[in-house]
Amino acid sequence: MNILKILYGTNQAIQRSEAQVNSAEPAKIIYSQKDTDHVKSLNWFTSLRKNLLLTDKSILLGKNSFDLDSILKVKCYHFKSILFIKYIILKVALQNGSYIYIGMNKNDEILKSLQVDHENEYPKINFANYFLFVILILFLIYTYFR
Protein backbone atom coordinates (compact mmCIF):
# COMPACT_ATOMS: atom_id res chain seq x y z
CA MET A 1 0.00 0.00 0.00
CA ASN A 2 1.16 3.49 -0.79
CA ILE A 3 2.24 5.37 2.35
CA LEU A 4 0.61 8.56 1.06
CA LYS A 5 -2.75 6.78 0.96
CA ILE A 6 -2.30 5.94 4.64
CA LEU A 7 -1.27 9.50 5.58
CA TYR A 8 -4.13 11.10 3.62
CA GLY A 9 -6.73 8.54 4.77
CA THR A 10 -7.64 7.64 1.20
CA ASN A 11 -9.29 4.32 2.09
CA GLN A 12 -11.46 6.02 4.73
CA ALA A 13 -12.45 8.68 2.16
CA ILE A 14 -13.50 5.92 -0.26
CA GLN A 15 -15.59 4.24 2.44
CA ARG A 16 -17.28 7.54 3.43
CA SER A 17 -18.15 8.38 -0.17
CA GLU A 18 -21.76 7.82 -1.15
CA ALA A 19 -20.83 7.32 -4.81
CA GLN A 20 -19.10 4.29 -6.30
CA VAL A 21 -15.41 5.27 -6.49
CA ASN A 22 -13.50 3.93 -9.51
CA SER A 23 -10.07 5.34 -8.65
CA ALA A 24 -8.56 7.28 -5.78
CA GLU A 25 -5.26 9.02 -5.20
CA PRO A 26 -3.90 11.45 -2.59
CA ALA A 27 -3.38 14.81 -4.24
CA LYS A 28 -2.43 18.43 -3.72
CA ILE A 29 -4.89 20.95 -5.11
CA ILE A 30 -4.62 24.56 -6.25
CA TYR A 31 -7.80 26.41 -7.26
CA SER A 32 -7.42 29.39 -9.59
CA GLN A 33 -9.71 31.81 -11.39
CA LYS A 34 -7.04 32.55 -14.02
CA ASP A 35 -4.98 30.45 -16.40
CA THR A 36 -1.65 30.93 -14.66
CA ASP A 37 1.55 28.90 -14.47
CA HIS A 38 0.86 27.11 -11.19
CA VAL A 39 2.60 24.05 -12.61
CA LYS A 40 6.04 25.42 -11.71
CA SER A 41 5.05 27.46 -8.70
CA LEU A 42 6.01 27.69 -5.05
CA ASN A 43 2.26 27.61 -4.30
CA TRP A 44 2.55 23.82 -4.06
CA PHE A 45 4.12 24.23 -0.59
CA THR A 46 0.87 25.72 0.74
CA SER A 47 -1.56 23.88 -1.53
CA LEU A 48 -4.54 21.95 -0.16
CA ARG A 49 -4.01 18.29 0.56
CA LYS A 50 -7.04 16.24 -0.43
CA ASN A 51 -8.04 12.89 -1.81
CA LEU A 52 -9.00 12.75 -5.46
CA LEU A 53 -11.90 10.33 -5.83
CA LEU A 54 -12.97 9.56 -9.38
CA THR A 55 -16.47 8.25 -10.03
CA ASP A 56 -18.29 7.53 -13.29
CA LYS A 57 -19.78 11.04 -13.45
CA SER A 58 -17.70 13.30 -11.21
CA ILE A 59 -14.43 14.08 -9.51
CA LEU A 60 -14.55 14.51 -5.74
CA LEU A 61 -11.85 16.65 -4.11
CA GLY A 62 -12.53 16.59 -0.38
CA LYS A 63 -15.85 18.39 0.10
CA ASN A 64 -15.73 19.89 -3.41
CA SER A 65 -16.88 18.04 -6.47
CA PHE A 66 -17.47 18.76 -10.13
CA ASP A 67 -19.08 16.81 -12.94
CA LEU A 68 -16.95 15.35 -15.68
CA ASP A 69 -19.32 17.10 -18.10
CA SER A 70 -18.18 20.50 -16.77
CA ILE A 71 -14.58 19.90 -17.90
CA LEU A 72 -13.52 21.83 -20.98
CA LYS A 73 -9.93 20.72 -21.24
CA VAL A 74 -7.34 18.69 -19.31
CA LYS A 75 -3.62 19.09 -19.71
CA CYS A 76 -1.38 16.51 -18.05
CA TYR A 77 2.18 17.54 -17.13
CA HIS A 78 4.56 14.66 -16.46
CA PHE A 79 7.57 15.10 -14.15
CA LYS A 80 10.25 13.12 -12.36
CA SER A 81 11.37 14.23 -8.94
CA ILE A 82 14.95 14.37 -7.78
CA LEU A 83 14.51 10.82 -6.46
CA PHE A 84 13.11 9.73 -9.87
CA ILE A 85 9.58 9.36 -8.55
CA LYS A 86 7.12 9.99 -11.37
CA TYR A 87 4.34 12.46 -10.70
CA ILE A 88 1.82 14.39 -12.73
CA ILE A 89 -0.02 17.67 -12.53
CA LEU A 90 -3.45 17.83 -14.11
CA LYS A 91 -4.54 21.28 -15.22
CA VAL A 92 -8.32 21.10 -15.45
CA ALA A 93 -10.19 23.92 -17.19
CA LEU A 94 -13.87 24.12 -16.18
CA GLN A 95 -16.83 25.64 -18.00
CA ASN A 96 -17.25 28.34 -15.34
CA GLY A 97 -13.83 29.75 -16.31
CA SER A 98 -11.94 28.47 -13.29
CA TYR A 99 -8.95 26.13 -13.20
CA ILE A 100 -7.98 23.34 -10.87
CA TYR A 101 -4.40 22.12 -10.65
CA ILE A 102 -4.15 18.60 -9.24
CA GLY A 103 -0.71 17.24 -8.35
CA MET A 104 -0.27 13.55 -7.52
CA ASN A 105 1.93 10.53 -8.02
CA LYS A 106 1.57 9.17 -11.53
CA ASN A 107 -1.43 6.86 -11.64
CA ASP A 108 -2.25 5.46 -15.06
CA GLU A 109 -5.52 4.06 -13.70
CA ILE A 110 -6.82 7.57 -13.00
CA LEU A 111 -5.72 8.87 -16.39
CA LYS A 112 -7.53 5.99 -18.14
CA SER A 113 -10.71 6.29 -16.10
CA LEU A 114 -10.88 10.08 -16.42
CA GLN A 115 -12.95 9.61 -19.62
CA VAL A 116 -11.80 13.01 -20.86
CA ASP A 117 -9.28 13.51 -23.62
CA HIS A 118 -6.14 15.05 -22.21
CA GLU A 119 -3.08 16.61 -23.73
CA ASN A 120 0.29 15.37 -22.43
CA GLU A 121 3.27 17.62 -21.86
CA TYR A 122 6.74 16.77 -20.56
CA PRO A 123 8.22 20.08 -19.42
CA LYS A 124 11.68 20.53 -18.01
CA ILE A 125 11.86 22.03 -14.55
CA ASN A 126 14.43 24.69 -13.86
CA PHE A 127 15.31 24.06 -10.23
CA ALA A 128 18.15 26.59 -10.22
CA ASN A 129 16.19 29.46 -8.64
CA TYR A 130 14.56 27.23 -6.02
CA PHE A 131 17.82 25.54 -5.10
CA LEU A 132 19.67 28.84 -4.84
CA PHE A 133 16.97 30.16 -2.53
CA VAL A 134 17.07 27.04 -0.33
CA ILE A 135 20.87 27.04 -0.24
CA LEU A 136 20.89 30.72 0.74
CA ILE A 137 18.43 30.08 3.58
CA LEU A 138 20.43 27.07 4.80
CA PHE A 139 23.65 29.08 4.64
CA LEU A 140 22.09 31.90 6.66
CA ILE A 141 20.82 29.46 9.26
CA TYR A 142 24.23 27.78 9.44
CA THR A 143 26.10 31.06 9.86
CA TYR A 144 23.60 32.30 12.46
CA PHE A 145 23.96 29.25 14.68
CA ARG A 146 27.69 28.79 14.17
C-alpha positions, 0 to 999 in steps of 0.5 A, a space after each residue: 500500500 502506498 504510504 501517502 494513501 495511509 497518511 491522507 486517509 484515502 481508504 477512509 475517504 473511499 468508504 465515506 463516499 456515497 458514490 461508487 469510487 472507480 479510482 482514488 489518489 492522494 493529491 495536492 490541489 490549487 484552485 485558480 480563477 485565471 490560467 496561470 503557471 501554477 505548474 512550476 510554482 512555489 504555491 505547491 508548498 501551501 496547496 490543499 491536501 485532499 483525496 481525489 476520488 474519481 467516479 463515473 460522473 464526477 471528480 470529488 476533491 474533499 468536500 468539493 466536487 465537479 461533474 466530468 461534463 463540466 470539464 472543458 480541457 485537461 492538460 497533463 504535465 509529467 515530471 520526475 522528482 529528484 529521487 526519480 519518482 514519477 508524478 503528474 499535474 493535471 490542469 483542469 479547465 472548467 466551463 465556469 472559467 476556473 482552473 484546478 491544478 491537481 498534483 499527484 503521483 503518476 497513476 495510469 488508472 486515473 488517467 484511463 478512467 478520467 474519460 476526458 481527452 487530455 493533452 500530455 506535456 513533458 516540461 523541463 523544470 528549472 530548479 536553479 532558482 529554487 535551489 539557490 533560494 534554499 541554499 541561501 536560507 540554509 547558509 544563513 541558518 548555518 552562519 547564524 547558529 555557528 
